[in-house]
Amino acid sequence: MLTGYVRNRRLGEARKLFDLMPEKDVVSWNAMLSGYAQNGFVDEAREVFNRMPHRNSISWNGLLAAYVHNGRLAEARQLFESQSDWELISWNCLMGGYVKRNMLGYAKLIFDQMPVRDVISWNTMISGYAQVGDLSQAKRLFRESPVRDVFTWTAMVSGYVQNGMVDEARKYFDEMPVKNEISYNAMLAGYVQDKKMDTARELFEAMPCRNISSWNTMITGYCQNGAITQARKLFDVMPQRDCVSWAAIIAGYAQNEHFEEALNMFVEMKRDGENSNRSTFSCALSTCADIAALELGKQVHGQVVKAGFETGCFVGNALLGMYFKCGSTNEANNVFEGIEEKDVVSWNTMIAGYARHGFGGQALILFESMKKGGVKPDEITMVYILYIS
């Protein structure tokens, strides 16, 4: 029963049952600890850990993972140093936490202290250095690694791709003894980013293991390079689509000023039964703004509310832009008030909208509210304030 409640994230009921249990073994305590830990309730997990009469490796690793996954690395390190009998998975967990936050110096200290390393240990450090652009260190560790798997090689390919060194990435790609979808997609993304669409197409057609990400990468690449006809041809023959596919083609049409086609694709997506995500809503709203399609924009707004995206700044900012471009300042103000966590783009859009529509006084009031709210004005903000002044 306890495990069932925890697995279904019914932690309140799990805790009531736990407190009523006449006898608890280490499995009971660990179930409660892991329930809190996996759902981000780190302090509650620590409270359970502190009360445990007996602990095993699952208890220690559960709390350590909770600290690491929630970014509380100082506490994770303190816990780690409180005992010495850690398993290899624990060393990798702490080291991975530092790598994830680009704290490579701390990660290297853990790596150097490890009594035993496995391929995950080496891959974690190699990918960490590659991601931050320190390819000389990544290359050194790659050469020193006693065992290399497909993820080791892919880490190097991805590292060179992310740093714009596509030819170097291709050398590692060609030498790989085994390739998988991730390695192919990493190389494909490199050619797309480098605007080498002919080479990307050759690789795409040669891929033995295309997935939906491969198709989406090619469609995005064609759209970004203005080849919207090629993008549409690929889109039409895709064996399977997701919301990213639709967002890519809608954005492609909008970016290439085929606004009506962009909106047609948005409507077709809804007919196809695909749920919109933040990107597709944002693209549709931006397109409505570009052609001043207020009524259609309001319909999209209704779908945004139904999907629960209105209070987020990403879609909220697109709504602001749409209403201002369509001349509806009152609706824009209502949307702005409903955005829970406004970013600098939200404030700038409002200030710019009021300034363009002749409400300079309102824009200045917003500017003062922005500063009082702790949001730092940027260059765009100051341009509009100077424009009003």
C-alpha positions as CSV (number, residue, x, y, z in Angstrom):
1,M,0.0,0.0,0.0
2,L,2.8,2.4,0.9
3,T,4.7,1.8,-2.3
4,G,1.5,2.2,-4.3
5,Y,0.7,5.6,-2.8
6,V,4.3,6.7,-3.4
7,R,4.3,5.5,-7.0
8,N,1.1,7.5,-7.7
9,R,2.6,10.6,-6.0
10,R,-0.1,10.5,-3.3
11,L,2.4,11.5,-0.6
12,G,0.0,12.8,1.9
13,E,-1.9,9.5,2.1
14,A,1.4,7.7,2.0
15,R,2.6,9.6,5.1
16,K,-0.6,9.0,7.0
17,L,-0.3,5.3,6.3
18,F,3.4,5.3,7.2
19,D,2.7,7.0,10.5
20,L,0.0,4.5,11.4
21,M,2.2,1.4,10.6
22,P,2.7,-0.5,13.9
23,E,6.1,-1.8,12.6
24,K,8.4,-0.4,10.1
25,D,11.4,-2.0,8.5
26,V,14.1,-0.4,6.4
27,V,12.0,-1.0,3.2
28,S,9.2,1.1,4.7
29,W,11.5,3.9,5.6
30,N,13.2,3.8,2.2
31,A,9.9,3.9,0.4
32,M,8.9,7.1,2.3
33,L,12.3,8.7,1.8
34,S,12.4,7.9,-2.0
35,G,8.8,9.2,-2.4
36,Y,9.8,12.6,-1.0
37,A,13.1,12.6,-2.8
38,Q,11.7,11.8,-6.2
39,N,9.1,14.5,-6.0
40,G,11.5,17.3,-4.9
41,F,10.6,17.4,-1.2
42,V,14.2,17.2,-0.1
43,D,13.8,18.6,3.5
44,E,11.1,16.0,4.1
45,A,13.4,13.3,2.8
46,R,16.1,14.4,5.1
47,E,13.7,14.4,8.1
48,V,12.8,10.7,7.3
49,F,16.5,9.9,6.8
50,N,17.4,11.4,10.2
51,R,14.7,9.4,12.0
52,M,15.6,6.1,10.5
53,P,16.7,3.6,13.1
54,H,18.7,1.6,10.5
55,R,20.0,2.7,7.1
56,N,21.3,0.8,4.1
57,S,22.9,1.9,0.9
58,I,19.5,2.6,-0.6
59,S,18.8,5.2,2.1
60,W,22.2,7.0,1.7
61,N,22.0,6.9,-2.1
62,G,18.3,8.1,-2.1
63,L,19.1,11.2,-0.1
64,L,22.3,11.9,-2.0
65,A,20.4,11.7,-5.3
66,A,17.7,14.0,-3.9
67,Y,20.3,16.7,-3.1
68,V,22.1,16.4,-6.4
69,H,19.0,16.4,-8.6
70,N,17.6,19.5,-6.8
71,G,20.9,21.4,-7.2
72,R,21.8,21.4,-3.5
73,L,25.3,20.3,-4.2
74,A,26.9,21.8,-1.0
75,E,24.6,19.6,1.1
76,A,25.2,16.6,-1.2
77,R,29.0,17.0,-0.7
78,Q,28.6,17.3,3.1
79,L,26.5,14.1,3.1
80,F,29.1,12.4,0.9
81,E,32.0,13.4,3.2
82,S,30.1,12.1,6.3
83,Q,30.9,8.5,5.4
84,S,33.4,6.7,3.3
85,D,31.6,3.5,2.2
86,W,30.1,4.8,-1.0
87,E,29.3,2.7,-4.1
88,L,30.5,3.6,-7.6
89,I,27.0,4.8,-8.5
90,S,27.2,7.4,-5.7
91,W,30.5,8.7,-6.9
92,N,29.0,9.0,-10.4
93,C,25.9,10.7,-9.1
94,L,27.8,13.5,-7.3
95,M,30.2,14.0,-10.1
96,G,27.3,14.1,-12.6
97,G,25.6,16.8,-10.5
98,Y,28.7,19.0,-10.7
99,V,29.0,18.4,-14.5
100,K,25.4,19.2,-15.1
101,R,26.0,22.7,-13.6
102,N,29.3,23.2,-15.4
103,M,31.3,23.0,-12.2
104,L,34.0,21.0,-13.8
105,G,36.7,21.8,-11.2
106,Y,34.7,20.1,-8.5
107,A,33.7,17.3,-10.8
108,K,37.4,16.7,-11.6
109,L,38.2,16.5,-7.9
110,I,35.6,13.7,-7.5
111,F,36.9,12.0,-10.6
112,D,40.5,12.0,-9.4
113,Q,39.5,10.7,-5.9
114,M,37.4,7.8,-7.2
115,P,38.8,4.4,-6.1
116,V,37.2,2.7,-9.2
117,R,35.9,4.2,-12.4
118,D,33.6,2.7,-15.0
119,V,32.6,3.8,-18.5
120,I,29.9,6.1,-17.1
121,S,32.6,7.9,-15.0
122,W,34.7,8.6,-18.1
123,N,31.8,9.5,-20.3
124,T,30.5,12.0,-17.7
125,M,33.8,13.9,-17.6
126,I,34.4,13.7,-21.3
127,S,30.9,15.1,-22.1
128,G,31.2,17.7,-19.4
129,Y,34.4,19.1,-20.9
130,A,33.0,18.9,-24.4
131,Q,29.8,20.8,-23.5
132,V,31.8,23.7,-22.1
133,G,34.1,23.9,-25.1
134,D,37.2,22.5,-23.4
135,L,37.9,20.1,-26.2
136,S,41.5,19.6,-25.4
137,Q,40.6,18.2,-22.0
138,A,37.8,16.1,-23.5
139,K,40.2,14.8,-26.1
140,R,42.8,13.9,-23.5
141,L,40.3,12.0,-21.4
142,F,39.0,10.3,-24.5
143,R,42.4,9.0,-25.3
144,E,43.0,7.9,-21.7
145,S,39.7,6.1,-21.3
146,P,40.3,2.4,-21.0
147,V,36.8,1.5,-22.4
148,R,34.8,3.4,-25.0
149,D,31.2,2.8,-25.9
150,V,28.9,4.5,-28.3
151,F,28.2,7.3,-25.8
152,T,31.9,8.1,-25.4
153,W,32.3,8.6,-29.1
154,T,29.0,10.5,-29.4
155,A,30.1,12.9,-26.6
156,M,33.1,13.8,-28.7
157,V,31.0,14.2,-31.9
158,S,28.5,16.4,-30.0
159,G,31.2,18.5,-28.4
160,Y,32.8,19.4,-31.7
161,V,29.3,20.0,-33.3
162,Q,28.3,22.4,-30.4
163,N,31.5,24.3,-30.9
164,G,31.0,24.7,-34.7
165,M,33.8,22.3,-35.6
166,V,31.8,20.0,-38.0
167,D,34.8,18.6,-39.9
168,E,36.5,17.5,-36.7
169,A,33.2,16.0,-35.5
170,R,32.9,14.0,-38.8
171,K,36.4,12.5,-38.2
172,Y,35.2,11.0,-34.9
173,F,31.9,10.0,-36.4
174,D,33.6,8.1,-39.2
175,E,35.9,6.3,-36.8
176,M,33.0,5.2,-34.5
177,P,32.9,1.3,-34.4
178,V,29.2,1.4,-33.6
179,K,26.7,4.3,-34.3
180,N,23.2,4.8,-32.9
181,E,20.4,7.3,-33.4
182,I,21.9,9.8,-31.0
183,S,25.3,9.8,-32.9
184,Y,23.6,10.1,-36.3
185,N,21.4,12.9,-35.0
186,A,24.3,14.8,-33.5
187,M,26.2,14.8,-36.8
188,L,23.1,15.7,-38.7
189,A,22.4,18.6,-36.4
190,G,26.0,19.8,-37.0
191,Y,25.5,20.0,-40.8
192,V,22.2,21.8,-40.3
193,Q,23.7,24.3,-38.0
194,D,26.5,24.9,-40.5
195,K,23.9,25.4,-43.2
196,K,25.3,22.5,-45.2
197,M,21.9,21.1,-46.2
198,D,23.1,19.1,-49.1
199,T,25.5,17.2,-46.9
200,A,22.8,16.9,-44.2
201,R,20.4,15.4,-46.8
202,E,23.0,12.8,-47.9
203,L,23.6,11.8,-44.3
204,F,19.9,11.7,-43.6
205,E,19.2,9.5,-46.6
206,A,22.0,7.1,-45.5
207,M,20.8,6.8,-41.9
208,P,19.8,3.3,-41.0
209,C,18.0,4.4,-37.9
210,R,16.0,7.6,-38.5
211,N,13.7,8.7,-35.7
212,I,11.3,11.6,-35.4
213,S,14.1,13.9,-34.2
214,S,16.0,13.2,-37.5
215,W,13.0,14.4,-39.5
216,N,12.4,17.4,-37.3
217,T,16.1,18.5,-37.6
218,M,15.9,18.4,-41.4
219,I,12.6,20.2,-41.6
220,T,14.0,22.9,-39.2
221,G,17.1,23.2,-41.3
222,Y,15.3,23.7,-44.6
223,C,12.9,26.3,-43.0
224,Q,15.8,28.3,-41.5
225,N,17.5,28.3,-45.0
226,G,14.4,29.5,-46.8
227,A,13.7,26.2,-48.5
228,I,10.1,25.9,-47.3
229,T,9.1,23.8,-50.2
230,Q,11.7,21.1,-49.3
231,A,10.6,21.3,-45.7
232,R,7.0,20.8,-46.6
233,K,7.8,17.8,-48.8
234,L,9.6,16.1,-45.9
235,F,6.8,17.0,-43.5
236,D,4.2,15.4,-45.8
237,V,6.1,12.1,-46.0
238,M,7.0,11.8,-42.3
239,P,6.0,8.4,-40.9
240,Q,5.1,10.0,-37.6
241,R,4.8,13.6,-36.4
242,D,4.9,15.3,-33.0
243,C,4.3,18.8,-31.7
244,V,7.9,19.7,-32.6
245,S,7.3,18.8,-36.2
246,W,4.2,21.0,-36.4
247,A,5.9,23.9,-34.6
248,A,8.9,23.7,-37.1
249,I,6.7,23.8,-40.2
250,I,4.4,26.5,-38.8
251,A,7.4,28.6,-37.8
252,G,9.0,28.0,-41.2
253,Y,6.0,29.4,-43.0
254,A,5.8,32.4,-40.7
255,Q,9.6,33.1,-40.9
256,N,9.4,33.0,-44.7
257,E,6.3,35.3,-44.7
258,H,3.8,32.7,-45.8
259,F,1.5,33.8,-43.0
260,E,-1.8,32.4,-44.3
261,E,-0.2,29.0,-44.9
262,A,1.3,29.1,-41.3
263,L,-2.2,29.6,-39.9
264,N,-3.7,26.9,-42.2
265,M,-1.1,24.5,-40.8
266,F,-2.0,25.5,-37.2
267,V,-5.7,24.7,-38.0
268,E,-4.7,21.4,-39.7
269,M,-2.7,20.5,-36.7
270,K,-5.7,20.8,-34.5
271,R,-7.8,18.8,-36.9
272,D,-5.1,16.1,-36.9
273,G,-5.6,15.8,-33.1
274,E,-2.1,17.0,-32.2
275,N,-2.0,18.9,-29.0
276,S,-0.4,22.3,-29.3
277,N,2.6,23.1,-27.2
278,R,4.1,26.5,-26.3
279,S,6.0,26.8,-29.5
280,T,3.1,26.2,-31.8
281,F,0.9,28.6,-29.9
282,S,3.6,31.2,-30.0
283,C,4.1,30.8,-33.7
284,A,0.4,31.0,-34.4
285,L,0.0,34.1,-32.3
286,S,3.0,35.8,-33.9
287,T,1.5,35.1,-37.3
288,C,-1.9,36.5,-36.3
289,A,0.0,39.6,-35.1
290,D,1.9,39.9,-38.5
291,I,-1.4,39.9,-40.5
292,A,-3.5,41.7,-37.8
293,A,-5.9,38.8,-37.6
294,L,-7.4,39.8,-34.3
295,E,-10.5,37.5,-34.3
296,L,-8.4,34.5,-35.1
297,G,-5.9,35.6,-32.5
298,K,-8.7,35.6,-29.9
299,Q,-9.6,32.1,-30.9
300,V,-6.0,31.0,-30.4
301,H,-6.1,32.8,-27.1
302,G,-9.1,30.7,-26.0
303,Q,-7.2,27.5,-26.9
304,V,-4.2,28.9,-24.9
305,V,-6.4,29.3,-21.8
306,K,-7.9,25.9,-22.3
307,A,-4.4,24.4,-22.5
308,G,-3.3,26.2,-19.3
309,F,-0.4,28.2,-21.0
310,E,-1.7,31.7,-20.5
311,T,0.0,32.4,-17.2
312,G,3.5,31.5,-18.5
313,C,5.6,34.3,-19.9
314,F,6.6,32.4,-23.1
315,V,3.1,32.2,-24.6
316,G,1.9,35.2,-22.5
317,N,4.5,37.4,-24.3
318,A,3.3,36.2,-27.7
319,L,-0.3,37.1,-26.6
320,L,0.9,40.6,-25.6
321,G,2.6,41.2,-29.0
322,M,-0.4,39.9,-30.9
323,Y,-2.9,42.2,-29.0
324,F,-0.7,45.3,-29.3
325,K,-0.1,44.8,-33.0
326,C,-3.8,44.4,-33.5
327,G,-4.4,47.6,-31.5
328,S,-6.1,46.0,-28.5
329,T,-4.4,47.6,-25.6
330,N,-7.0,46.6,-23.0
331,E,-6.7,42.9,-23.9
332,A,-2.9,43.2,-23.7
333,N,-3.1,44.7,-20.3
334,N,-5.4,41.9,-19.1
335,V,-3.0,39.3,-20.4
336,F,-0.1,41.1,-18.7
337,E,-1.8,41.1,-15.4
338,G,-2.4,37.3,-15.7
339,I,1.3,36.4,-16.3
340,E,2.5,34.9,-13.1
341,E,6.3,35.4,-13.5
342,K,6.9,38.3,-15.9
343,D,10.4,38.5,-17.5
344,V,12.1,41.5,-19.1
345,V,10.4,40.7,-22.4
346,S,7.0,40.9,-20.8
347,W,7.7,44.4,-19.4
348,N,9.4,45.5,-22.6
349,T,6.5,44.4,-24.8
350,M,4.1,46.3,-22.6
351,I,6.2,49.5,-22.4
352,A,6.8,49.4,-26.2
353,G,3.1,48.7,-26.9
354,Y,1.9,51.6,-24.8
355,A,4.6,53.9,-26.3
356,R,3.6,53.0,-29.9
357,H,-0.1,53.6,-29.2
358,G,0.5,57.0,-27.6
359,F,0.2,56.0,-23.9
360,G,3.6,57.4,-22.8
361,G,2.4,58.1,-19.3
362,Q,1.3,54.4,-18.8
363,A,4.6,53.3,-20.2
364,L,6.5,55.4,-17.7
365,I,4.4,54.1,-14.8
366,L,5.1,50.5,-16.0
367,F,8.8,51.3,-16.1
368,E,8.8,52.4,-12.5
369,S,6.8,49.3,-11.5
370,M,9.4,47.1,-13.4
371,K,12.2,48.5,-11.4
372,K,10.4,48.2,-8.1
373,G,9.6,44.6,-8.9
374,G,13.3,43.8,-9.2
375,V,13.4,43.3,-13.0
376,K,16.5,44.9,-14.4
377,P,15.8,47.1,-17.5
378,D,17.9,46.2,-20.6
379,E,18.9,48.2,-23.7
380,I,15.6,47.7,-25.3
381,T,13.7,49.1,-22.3
382,M,15.9,52.2,-22.3
383,V,15.4,52.8,-26.0
384,Y,11.6,53.0,-25.5
385,I,11.9,55.2,-22.4
386,L,14.1,57.6,-24.3
387,Y,11.6,57.5,-27.2
388,I,8.8,58.5,-24.8
389,S,10.9,61.2,-23.2
